[in-house]
Amino acid sequence: MKTRHLVIAFTIMAIAVVEYAALSRVNMSQLLRSVATGESGPVVGGSTPGPTPTPPYDVTHLLDPEKKFLGVAVDADADDPHVAKVEQFAKKVGKTPNLVPIYESFDDAFAAAEARQIYQYGALPVVRWEPFKPKLADIAAGKQDEYVTTFATAVRKLNLPIVLTFAHEMNGNWYPWGRQRNKPADFVAAWRHIHTIFAQVGATNVIWAWTPNVINPMPSVKLKPYYPGDEYVHWIGIDGYYTHKGKKTFDTLFEPTMRQIRGFTKKAFLLVETAAEPGGTRPDQIEDLFEGVADNPDVLGFIWFNINGSGLWNIDRDNASLRAFRAEAKNTAFGFRIE
């Protein structure tokens, strides 16, 4: 008897629903579902809820990959974009790079199209965000919040993984955001403030890479005061070059900096910028770089700066260096497709 009464009651309720829907143009399927399941009231006027937002890209699997990153920085522009030049380099060295930097001034719009092309190529975009104009203290004080929020929102909208380095080489004195115009506390406050804004807009598809210069040129400048804290950083980036000043090896170039950093964090290292000056030693230094990274489990990989700037770092016409790079890149420890 109880079952029959329930059936009759539900039938009467369904009839009432149909009559109500006919009068008020309620979405029938949603209304009946709400009656059956006890969900919240019907949507009037035939409207339906909007699509569920796509969850942010999860970068977790990229933070400690099984293989080493092998990247290249190229001199790209609108007429000769990143992917085209990276492909040219890949053909010469026999391996597809999977890290590609994009250099952006702090007043640039986020280069979403370039980042998407790099990702579709199979590489991870590395955005090197350079605050040439604003003071770090002003960024920390919120004077650039509108711009930062717009940039962060564009990163979230792209919803693909990027690495972000803000104000790299802050321990040097050659950039306007360096130590000659800013205090370490200003850098830390600016970094944390930017990180907070990214979190607020849901841009968690970012790998944060804190990136000082190697300490060799300024050994008295301590790095710990510049460190934002482990909760604000995924990777420790390092910029350092094999120059003609003194004998350079992986150990003499990078190890002093790594030892100092190990005094305050255990985060993994990535050599975000490195290269060697032309000359008879460059092929050997390329071999030393590959072997140093391959042998160190704390180093995730490196990006070769294949652009002529402060030095003639480009190896495209240096056949001996290209042969050395090609031979070392065959190591199966290096290279994998970003997905």
Secondary structure as GFF3:
##gff-version 3
##sequence-region A 1 339
A	DSSP	alpha_helix	2	24	.	.	.	ID=ss1
A	DSSP	alpha_helix	28	37	.	.	.	ID=ss2
A	DSSP	three_ten_helix	44	46	.	.	.	ID=ss3
A	DSSP	alpha_helix	60	63	.	.	.	ID=ss4
A	DSSP	beta_strand	69	73	.	.	.	ID=ss5
A	DSSP	alpha_helix	82	93	.	.	.	ID=ss6
A	DSSP	beta_strand	99	105	.	.	.	ID=ss7
A	DSSP	alpha_helix	112	121	.	.	.	ID=ss8
A	DSSP	beta_strand	124	130	.	.	.	ID=ss9
A	DSSP	alpha_helix	136	140	.	.	.	ID=ss10
A	DSSP	alpha_helix	145	158	.	.	.	ID=ss11
A	DSSP	beta_strand	162	166	.	.	.	ID=ss12
A	DSSP	alpha_helix	184	200	.	.	.	ID=ss13
A	DSSP	beta_strand	206	210	.	.	.	ID=ss14
A	DSSP	three_ten_helix	224	226	.	.	.	ID=ss15
A	DSSP	three_ten_helix	230	232	.	.	.	ID=ss16
A	DSSP	beta_strand	235	239	.	.	.	ID=ss17
A	DSSP	alpha_helix	250	261	.	.	.	ID=ss18
A	DSSP	beta_strand	269	274	.	.	.	ID=ss19
A	DSSP	alpha_helix	282	295	.	.	.	ID=ss20
A	DSSP	beta_strand	299	305	.	.	.	ID=ss21
A	DSSP	alpha_helix	319	329	.	.	.	ID=ss22
###
